[in-house]
Amino acid sequence: MSTLENLVDIPNTPQFQELLSKDLKRISLIYFWTSWAEPCVQMNQVVEGLAKAYPKLLALRVEAEEQADITDSFDINSVPTCLVIQGHALLARIEGGDAAQLKETITKTLENNSSVAPKSTTSQTPAPPPSSETEEQLEARMHNIMNQSAVVLFMKGNPDTPRCGFSRSAVALLREKNVTFTHFDILNDENVRQGLKKLNDWPTFPQFIVKGEFVGGLDVVKEMKDSGEFEEVFSA
């Protein structure tokens, strides 16, 4: 257990969401690890060192297997993986135990915080669309799905059997508010899954669409609920 205030071991999804939502301008480092992966031993020390060196950095350690919902939400396929985010923008994705790259990324990001531009440094590229569907056709198809009803939820699984905790919470919220909605399971369509991240400039799911327009992710819609803005935005 860390004694640093800005280095937090995540015990559950609600605390993870709460910490990330407190200050959307703050630079956050999300570190996915497991006890059995040898490269994580060194990266544990690196992450702790960065948290100690940069008090303004929020470092969140996520045990990838214990917190499977969070891991799945960010499409983590290997450990260690580090994500650098600001608000809802993915600034960098570093896979593997590349300590030097992580240190350089954090240093540059914090130094240039006022002019940070979202980017991704992942070594894994999304699967290209099949030859039968061009980028223009994919975008048109995504817009058609987004306009299939007044409220569309892009999620993992379906409303009765969600495939991750975030999608489960999204469905529960909409049902609590008696919102009529349709859904799209992004696990069944990799082109749409990757395309929406680019189209809506949002790296995670679920995604809420109202009247064809992207509204936000789960934390944004929860904030709308708390502020009283939800009814205005989601009214038919």
Secondary structure as the mmCIF struct_conf table of DSSP 4:
data_model
#
loop_
_struct_conf.conf_type_id
_struct_conf.id
_struct_conf.beg_label_comp_id
_struct_conf.beg_label_asym_id
_struct_conf.beg_label_seq_id
_struct_conf.end_label_comp_id
_struct_conf.end_label_asym_id
_struct_conf.end_label_seq_id
TURN_TY1_P TURN_TY1_P1 GLU A 5 ASN A 6
STRN STRN1 LEU A 7 ASP A 9
BEND BEND1 ASN A 12 ASN A 12
HELX_RH_AL_P HELX_RH_AL_P1 THR A 13 LYS A 22
TURN_TY1_P TURN_TY1_P2 LEU A 24 LYS A 25
BEND BEND2 ARG A 26 ARG A 26
STRN STRN2 ILE A 27 TRP A 33
BEND BEND3 SER A 35 TRP A 36
TURN_TY1_P TURN_TY1_P3 GLU A 38 GLU A 38
HELX_RH_AL_P HELX_RH_AL_P2 PRO A 39 ALA A 53
TURN_TY1_P TURN_TY1_P4 PRO A 55 LYS A 56
STRN STRN3 LEU A 58 GLU A 63
TURN_TY1_P TURN_TY1_P5 ALA A 64 GLN A 67
HELX_RH_AL_P HELX_RH_AL_P3 ALA A 68 SER A 73
TURN_TY1_P TURN_TY1_P6 PHE A 74 ASP A 75
BEND BEND4 SER A 78 PRO A 80
STRN STRN4 THR A 81 GLN A 86
TURN_TY1_P TURN_TY1_P7 GLY A 87 HIS A 88
STRN STRN5 ALA A 89 GLU A 95
BEND BEND5 GLY A 96 GLY A 97
HELX_RH_AL_P HELX_RH_AL_P4 ALA A 99 GLU A 111
TURN_TY1_P TURN_TY1_P8 ASN A 112 ASN A 112
HELX_RH_3T_P HELX_RH_3T_P1 ASN A 113 SER A 115
BEND BEND6 SER A 123 SER A 123
HELX_LH_PP_P HELX_LH_PP_P1 GLN A 124 PRO A 130
TURN_TY1_P TURN_TY1_P9 SER A 131 SER A 132
BEND BEND7 GLU A 133 GLU A 133
HELX_RH_AL_P HELX_RH_AL_P5 GLU A 135 MET A 146
TURN_TY1_P TURN_TY1_P10 ASN A 147 ASN A 147
BEND BEND8 GLN A 148 ALA A 150
STRN STRN6 VAL A 151 MET A 155
BEND BEND9 LYS A 156 LYS A 156
STRN STRN7 GLY A 157 ASN A 158
TURN_TY1_P TURN_TY1_P11 PRO A 159 ASP A 160
STRN STRN8 THR A 161 PRO A 162
BEND BEND10 ARG A 163 CYS A 164
HELX_RH_AL_P HELX_RH_AL_P6 GLY A 165 GLU A 176
TURN_TY1_P TURN_TY1_P12 LYS A 177 ASN A 178
STRN STRN9 THR A 182 ASP A 185
HELX_RH_3T_P HELX_RH_3T_P2 ILE A 186 ASN A 188
HELX_RH_AL_P HELX_RH_AL_P7 GLU A 190 LEU A 199
TURN_TY1_P TURN_TY1_P13 ASN A 200 ASP A 201
BEND BEND11 THR A 204 PHE A 205
STRN STRN10 GLN A 207 VAL A 210
TURN_TY1_P TURN_TY1_P14 LYS A 211 GLY A 212
STRN STRN11 GLU A 213 GLY A 216
HELX_RH_AL_P HELX_RH_AL_P8 LEU A 218 SER A 227
TURN_TY1_P TURN_TY1_P15 GLY A 228 GLY A 228
HELX_RH_AL_P HELX_RH_AL_P9 PHE A 230 PHE A 234
#
